[in-house]
């Protein structure tokens, strides 16, 4: 039985927190408003507290201190607060301890990737549909969730990939393609999202974020954005577990109308998003971390 088949038989496999589903639905709804989003967030005091700390941080500098989630939404933005709350909830659910993986660095990469993936729709000349825009943040945030599943449920295979990478002096991504070609972290992550019945655009963004040329044509926009944000992070040296990507897919860069000058702008934006990701992660104390795998 291969890894993907074994995945569906794991009884302790996590599910998406209910609050994540509700926040995602609210952010994507045309009828959502600040008061409704506030009520959802306030049902989790830990998440609400972190949102207020972020809103009052120097990153969103203001002389007036705020004490309500509604005011935080006014200061930061409706979608922004929704995405931050969603990320905090997922980080709580999917964090743990590992002798291989640095979880703080992992989530720093994932968060930065989520912000960058969303930004592509705002800055690219490609016309993203509403459904595609709605899929971007979660695609970026979960693009490497398969690595966490490897670490927490298939640790022996994960160690074998790492050891192969070291012995052959290659990147993690290259080693994975040699050791488990039919069960890469992208395939594993997509399989998990299918079990969760996640939106098919998000699942495609995860499945093809390293192989955009294999994606269905009608998923191209989301997959291209996910690929490009990963390319930026793995090219600029801003925390990329998979290793340095030396040559980008020129067809994808052309499709997104990325030029050398705009590429440098994206790299600068990535540095800004790393700062924002660090701020969000700083709000997660050790006491707040929930381990996914039973000890």
N, C-alpha and C positions, 0 to 999 in steps of 0.2 A: 504494500500500500504506500503510495507516494505522499509527500508532505501535504499537498492540497486536499487529498482524500482524508488524511488524518485530521486536518483542521476542523472539518465538520463534525468530528466525533469527540472533540474536546468539550467536556461538560462544563468546565469552569471558564469557558471562553466568555470574555466580557461583552456586554451590550452597551449601546449608546445610552448615556444618562437621559432620563426623561426631560430634564431641564434643557439639555442640548437640543433635543427635538423641538421643544416649545419655542426656544429662542430662535432657532433656525426658521421655523414657520413664521414667527412674528416678523423677523427681519425681511423675509421674502414676501410678506403679505402687503397688498396695497392698502389694507385697512389698519395696519399697525400704527400705533402712536406711542408717544413717550410714556404716558401713564400706564398703558397696557404692558409695555416692555418692563417698566419699573416694577410692576406687581410680580412679574415672573422672576426677575432677578432677586427681589427682596425675599422670596421664599427660600433662598439659600443665603443666610447671613454672612457666611464666609466669602462668597462671591461678591455680594453687595459691598462688604467692607473693603475688598480689594479694588473694586471699581471706584469707590470714593477716594481711596489713597492715590490711585492713578490720576484721577481728575484733579486732585489737589497737589500733584507733584510739579516740579519745575518744568517738566516736559510740556505740560499744558498750563504754563505759568499764568497766574492771575492774582491780583492783590486780595480778592474776595474769596474767603474759604466757603466751600459748599458742603452741605450735610445731607443732601437728598439725591437719590438716583435720578430723579427727574431733572434736577439741575445739572447733574453730571452729563446727562444726555444732551442738554442744551449746550454745554461747554464743549464736549468731545464730538458729538454727532450721533444720530440715531443708529445708523448702521455700524459705526465704529464701536459704540458701547456694546451693541449686540454681538459683534464679532469678538471683542475682548472677553465678554462674559462667556461666550461659547468656548473660547480657547482655555480660559481658566478652568472651566468645568471639565474639559477633556484632559487637561494636564493633571488635574486631581485624580481622575479615573485611571489614567494610563501611565502613571509613573511608578518607579520601583528602584531596586538596587541591582547592580550588575558588576561582574568582574571584567566585563568587556566594554560595555556601552556607558558613556557619560550622559546621563539622562538630561542634565541641564543643557549641555551642548546640543543634544538631540532636539530638544524643544525650542532652543534658540534658533536653530536652523529651520525647524518646521514653522514657527511663528513668522520668521522673516520671510520664508517662502510664501506663506499665506498672504501677507501684506503685499508682497511683490506681485503675486499672481493676480490679485484683485486690481492692482494698479495698471496692469497691462491693458485692461478694458478701457481705462480712463485715458490712456496716453497713446495707444495704438490707433491707427486709422482703420483697423478692421471693425466692422459693425457687429458688435456682440448683441445677441437677443437678451431679453430680460431673464430668460431661463438660464442662459449661459453665464450672465453676470452673477446670478444667484449661486451658481455652482463653483465659482472661482475660489472664494476664501476657503471653503471646506476642502476643495481639491488640493490647495496648497498646504493646508494644515495637516492633512492626512496622507500626503504623498509618500511618506516613508513609514507609515504605520506597520508595514510588513516587516521592517527591521525590528520593531518592538516585539512583534509576534514571534519572530525568529529567536530573539533573546530570551523571551519569557516562556515559550512553549516548545521550541525546537533548539534548545541551547547547545546540544552536542553538534548538530549540523552547523550552527552559527559559529562555534569554535573551529570547526573544520574549515569553514570558508576563510576565517581570519588567519588561521595557520597557513593555509594555501597561499593567501595573499602575501604573507611575510616570506614564505619559502621561495616564492616565484618573483618577489619584488614587484608586485603589481597592485593596482587599486582594489578596493573591496568589490566594486562593481564588476571588474574583470574577473576576479576570483569567483564570485557568485555565478557568473555566466559559465564558468568552467565546472564548478562543483555541483551546482543545482540549476542547470539551465532551464528546466521546466518549472521551477518553483523559485523564481527570483523574488526579491522583496516586493517588487511592483505587482507580480502575479499573486503573491500571498496577500498583500494588502487589498487588492481588488476582490479576491475571493472572500475576505472578511467582510468587505462592504456589501458584497452580494448577499451574504448571510444576514446582514443587517437590513437588507432591502433598501439600501441607500440609492438616491437619485442616480440614474444611469450615466449622467454627464459627470458627476463626481467620481463614480467608479472608473470611467474611462480616463479621467484626468490622472488618477492614481495608477491605473494599469499601464498607460502608455507614456508616463512622464519621462522615461528614458528612450522610448522607441516611438516617437510621434508619427513616423512614416507608416506604422502599422495600424494606426487608429482609423476608425470609420470616418468617412468624409464629413458626415454631419456632426461629428464630435470634434472637428479640427480646431475650432477656435479655443475651446477650453483646454484641450490637450496641448496646443501650441503655447498657451499662456503658462501652463504648469511646467512644460519642458523649458521654456525660456527662463523662468524664475530659478529653476534648478541650475540651468547653464550659468546664469549670473553668479549664483552662490558658489558653484564649483569651479568657476574660472577666476573669481576675484579673491579667493582665499578666505571667504567669510564663513568658516565652519561648514565643511561638507564631508560627511562620513564616507561617502562613496569614492571620494578621490577627485583629483583634478581632471576636468574635461578640457582637452587640448583644442579640439575642433568642434565648433557648433554645427548643427544641421543647417546648411545654407538655405535650403528650401523653406524651413520654418522661419528663419530670420527674414527672408525675403517676403514671406507671407505676412508677417507682422510688420513689415516695412521698417525693419531695424537697420540703421546706418551706423557707421563708426562713431559719429557725433552723438546720436541718440543712445548708443550703447554706453558711452561714458556717463551720460546722464542717469541711466539705470543703475550703474555701479555706485554713483554718488547717493542715489535714492536707497540702494541696498544698505549702505552704511547708516543712513538715517533710520531705516527700519530695524536694523540690529539694535540700535539704541532703544527703540520702542519695545522690542522684544525683551531686552534686558530689564527694562522697567517692569514689564508684566511678570517676568519670572522672579524678580526681586520680591514681589508681593506674595510669593508662595513660600512660606516658612516650612521647615522640616516637619512640623506638626501637622501641616495641612496635606502632606503627601500621602496618598493611598497606594499601597502596593497591590499590583495586579495579581501576582502569583502568590499563592499561599505558602507560608514558611513552615 
